[in-house]
Amino acid sequence: MKQLHELTIKEVHDGYLNQDFTCVELVRHFQNRIEKYNPKLNIYLALNDNALTEAEAIDKEIAEKGITRPLLGIPFAVKDNFLTKGIVTTASSNIIRDYHPQYDSTV
């Protein structure tokens, strides 16, 4: 059996619908991997502090309505030069190391 981080989007959605795991469990899985590997790899500069709260809301939405959007409940990473509302965005520059955008980039 695949580990959670190896699943495709379809497999994640199927897992939610079959109640094999929840969005909260998936987010925790990725948080644990980040905690384990990021000190050595230094990939992530900032994380969404609200990820578990958002995952809980997604679990509730899926339970009530099913999968209503193509990327619902799919964790993703955003390159540090895209503005992410409320999450420090530095573009790897010390000049703006504490910048917290008030809006998301249009991509």
Backbone as numpy.savetxt, mean C-alpha at the origin, in Angstrom:
# Nx Ny Nz CAx CAy CAz Cx Cy Cz
2.05 -23.45 -2.41 1.21 -22.26 -2.41 2.09 -21.01 -2.41
1.66 -20.02 -3.16 2.41 -18.76 -3.24 2.30 -17.99 -1.93
3.34 -17.22 -1.65 3.27 -16.28 -0.54 2.48 -15.06 -0.99
1.96 -14.30 -0.04 1.10 -13.17 -0.38 1.78 -12.18 -1.32
3.06 -11.93 -1.14 3.74 -10.95 -1.99 4.00 -11.47 -3.41
3.70 -12.72 -3.67 3.90 -13.29 -5.00 2.61 -13.33 -5.83
1.50 -12.93 -5.24 0.21 -13.04 -5.91 0.00 -11.96 -6.97
-0.73 -12.32 -8.01 -1.14 -11.35 -9.01 -2.34 -10.57 -8.47
-2.70 -9.51 -9.16 -3.88 -8.73 -8.75 -5.12 -9.63 -8.74
-5.29 -10.43 -9.77 -6.45 -11.33 -9.81 -6.44 -12.30 -8.64
-5.27 -12.84 -8.33 -5.18 -13.78 -7.21 -5.48 -13.10 -5.87
-5.06 -11.85 -5.73 -5.38 -11.10 -4.51 -6.89 -10.90 -4.42
-7.49 -10.45 -5.50 -8.95 -10.24 -5.49 -9.69 -11.54 -5.22
-9.26 -12.62 -5.84 -9.89 -13.92 -5.57 -9.72 -14.31 -4.10
-8.55 -14.03 -3.55 -8.30 -14.34 -2.14 -9.23 -13.56 -1.22
-9.46 -12.30 -1.56 -10.41 -11.50 -0.77 -11.81 -12.09 -0.86
-12.24 -12.36 -2.08 -13.61 -12.85 -2.29 -13.83 -14.23 -1.68
-12.79 -15.06 -1.69 -12.88 -16.40 -1.10 -12.60 -16.39 0.40
-12.30 -15.21 0.92 -11.97 -15.02 2.34 -10.76 -15.86 2.76
-9.80 -16.00 1.83 -8.54 -16.68 2.16 -7.67 -15.78 3.04
-7.79 -14.47 2.85 -7.06 -13.47 3.63 -7.79 -12.15 3.45
-7.45 -11.20 4.29 -8.06 -9.87 4.22 -7.04 -8.85 3.72
-7.54 -7.70 3.40 -6.65 -6.61 3.00 -5.74 -6.23 4.17
-6.27 -6.24 5.38 -5.45 -5.95 6.56 -4.30 -6.95 6.65
-4.58 -8.21 6.44 -3.52 -9.23 6.50 -2.49 -9.01 5.41
-2.94 -8.63 4.22 -2.01 -8.37 3.12 -1.12 -7.17 3.44
-1.72 -6.11 3.95 -0.93 -4.92 4.30 0.07 -5.26 5.39
-0.35 -5.99 6.40 0.59 -6.40 7.47 1.74 -7.23 6.90
1.41 -8.10 5.96 2.45 -8.93 5.33 3.51 -8.03 4.68
3.04 -7.05 3.91 3.99 -6.15 3.26 4.73 -5.28 4.27
4.05 -4.83 5.30 4.73 -4.04 6.34 5.84 -4.86 7.00
5.57 -6.12 7.26 6.59 -6.99 7.86 7.78 -7.17 6.93
7.51 -7.33 5.64 8.61 -7.47 4.68 9.43 -6.19 4.58
8.74 -5.07 4.60 9.46 -3.79 4.55 10.32 -3.63 5.80
9.76 -3.96 6.95 10.52 -3.87 8.20 11.75 -4.78 8.17
11.60 -5.94 7.56 12.69 -6.90 7.51 13.78 -6.49 6.51
13.38 -6.06 5.31 14.34 -5.85 4.24 14.77 -4.40 4.02
13.95 -3.45 4.43 14.27 -2.06 4.12 15.55 -1.55 4.79
15.88 -1.97 6.01 17.14 -1.47 6.58 18.36 -1.77 5.71
18.35 -2.89 5.04 19.47 -3.24 4.18 19.32 -2.64 2.78
18.12 -2.68 2.23 17.90 -2.26 0.85 17.61 -0.76 0.71
17.09 -0.15 1.76 16.78 1.28 1.76 15.93 1.69 0.55
14.86 0.98 0.35 13.98 1.23 -0.79 12.92 2.27 -0.46
12.34 2.17 0.72 11.22 3.03 1.09 11.68 4.17 1.98
11.36 5.40 1.57 11.70 6.57 2.36 10.59 6.92 3.34
9.35 6.62 2.96 8.19 6.94 3.80 7.11 5.89 3.55
6.32 5.66 4.59 5.20 4.72 4.48 3.91 5.43 4.86
2.82 4.89 4.41 1.51 5.44 4.74 1.12 4.98 6.15
1.12 5.91 7.09 0.77 5.58 8.47 -0.69 5.14 8.62
-1.50 5.44 7.63 -2.92 5.09 7.67 -3.24 3.80 6.92
-2.22 3.07 6.52 -2.43 1.89 5.67 -3.38 0.87 6.30
-3.21 0.58 7.57 -4.08 -0.43 8.20 -5.51 0.07 8.33
-5.67 1.33 8.65 -7.02 1.90 8.74 -7.70 1.86 7.37
-6.95 2.21 6.34 -7.50 2.16 4.99 -7.81 0.72 4.59
-6.96 -0.21 4.99 -7.20 -1.63 4.68 -8.47 -2.13 5.37
-8.71 -1.70 6.59 -9.94 -2.08 7.29 -11.17 -1.59 6.54
-11.10 -0.36 6.06 -12.23 0.20 5.29 -12.43 -0.58 3.99
-11.34 -0.98 3.37 -11.43 -1.76 2.13 -12.04 -3.13 2.41
-11.63 -3.77 3.50 -12.23 -5.06 3.86 -13.73 -4.93 4.04
-14.15 -3.86 4.68 -15.59 -3.63 4.88 -16.29 -3.42 3.54
-15.67 -2.62 2.68 -16.26 -2.37 1.36 -16.39 -3.66 0.55
-15.36 -4.49 0.58 -15.40 -5.75 -0.17 -16.49 -6.66 0.40
-16.61 -6.69 1.72 -17.63 -7.53 2.35 -19.04 -7.09 1.95
-19.22 -5.78 1.80 -20.55 -5.24 1.48 -20.86 -5.23 -0.01
-19.85 -4.93 -0.84 -20.11 -4.69 -2.26 -19.31 -5.56 -3.21
-18.32 -6.28 -2.70 -17.43 -7.04 -3.57 -16.32 -6.15 -4.11
-15.66 -6.62 -5.14 -14.58 -5.86 -5.78 -15.22 -4.88 -6.75
-15.17 -3.60 -6.42 -15.88 -2.60 -7.22 -14.95 -1.77 -8.10
-13.65 -1.89 -7.88 -12.67 -1.13 -8.67 -11.49 -2.04 -8.99
-10.85 -1.84 -10.13 -9.81 -2.78 -10.57 -8.62 -2.92 -9.63
-8.28 -1.88 -8.89 -7.12 -1.95 -8.00 -7.51 -1.90 -6.53
-8.76 -2.16 -6.24 -9.23 -2.13 -4.85 -8.46 -3.14 -4.01
-7.85 -2.64 -2.94 -7.14 -3.52 -2.01 -5.78 -3.97 -2.48
-5.25 -3.34 -3.51 -3.94 -3.72 -4.03 -2.89 -2.74 -3.50
-2.00 -3.19 -2.63 -0.93 -2.30 -2.14 0.01 -1.92 -3.29
0.54 -0.72 -3.23 1.47 -0.29 -4.26 2.45 0.72 -3.68
3.55 0.89 -4.37 4.56 1.87 -3.98 4.56 3.00 -5.00
4.88 4.19 -4.54 4.92 5.37 -5.40 6.32 5.95 -5.34
6.89 6.22 -6.49 8.22 6.83 -6.55 8.20 8.17 -5.82
9.27 8.48 -5.17 9.34 9.64 -4.28 9.29 10.99 -4.99
9.16 11.02 -6.29 9.02 12.32 -6.95 7.57 12.59 -7.37
6.65 11.71 -7.00 5.22 11.95 -7.19 4.63 12.43 -5.87
3.92 13.53 -5.92 3.31 14.06 -4.70 2.25 13.10 -4.17
2.32 12.85 -2.89 1.36 11.98 -2.22 0.82 12.72 -1.01
-0.44 13.09 -1.08 -1.05 13.92 -0.05 -0.82 13.34 1.35
-0.24 14.18 2.21 -0.05 13.80 3.60 1.13 12.89 3.89
1.85 12.47 2.86 3.00 11.59 3.05 4.24 12.34 2.56
5.27 12.35 3.38 6.47 13.09 3.02 6.93 12.70 1.61
7.21 13.72 0.80 7.65 13.52 -0.58 8.88 14.40 -0.79
10.02 13.77 -1.02 11.28 14.52 -1.04 11.95 14.61 -2.39
11.56 13.79 -3.34 12.29 13.70 -4.61 13.78 13.45 -4.34
14.05 12.78 -3.25 15.41 12.46 -2.81 16.28 13.69 -2.61
15.67 14.78 -2.21 16.39 16.03 -2.00 16.32 16.43 -0.53
17.45 16.75 0.04 17.47 17.22 1.43 16.80 18.58 1.59
16.74 19.34 0.51 16.13 20.67 0.58 14.65 20.58 0.95
13.97 19.55 0.46 12.54 19.40 0.76 12.27 18.13 1.58
13.20 17.74 2.42 13.08 16.48 3.15 11.88 16.40 4.08
11.31 17.53 4.45 10.15 17.53 5.34 8.87 17.98 4.64
8.85 17.93 3.32 7.70 18.42 2.56 6.56 17.40 2.60
5.40 17.86 3.05 4.18 17.04 3.06 3.17 17.70 2.12
3.00 17.17 0.92 2.09 17.78 -0.05 0.64 17.81 0.44
-0.08 18.81 -0.01 -1.49 18.95 0.35 -2.40 18.30 -0.70
-1.81 17.71 -1.74 -2.60 17.08 -2.80 -1.77 15.96 -3.43
-2.43 15.09 -4.17 -1.76 14.03 -4.90 -1.41 14.51 -6.30
-0.33 13.99 -6.84 0.02 14.27 -8.23 -1.06 13.75 -9.16
-1.21 14.41 -10.27 -2.06 13.89 -11.33 -1.17 13.05 -12.23
-1.49 11.78 -12.30 -0.65 10.87 -13.08 -1.50 10.19 -14.12
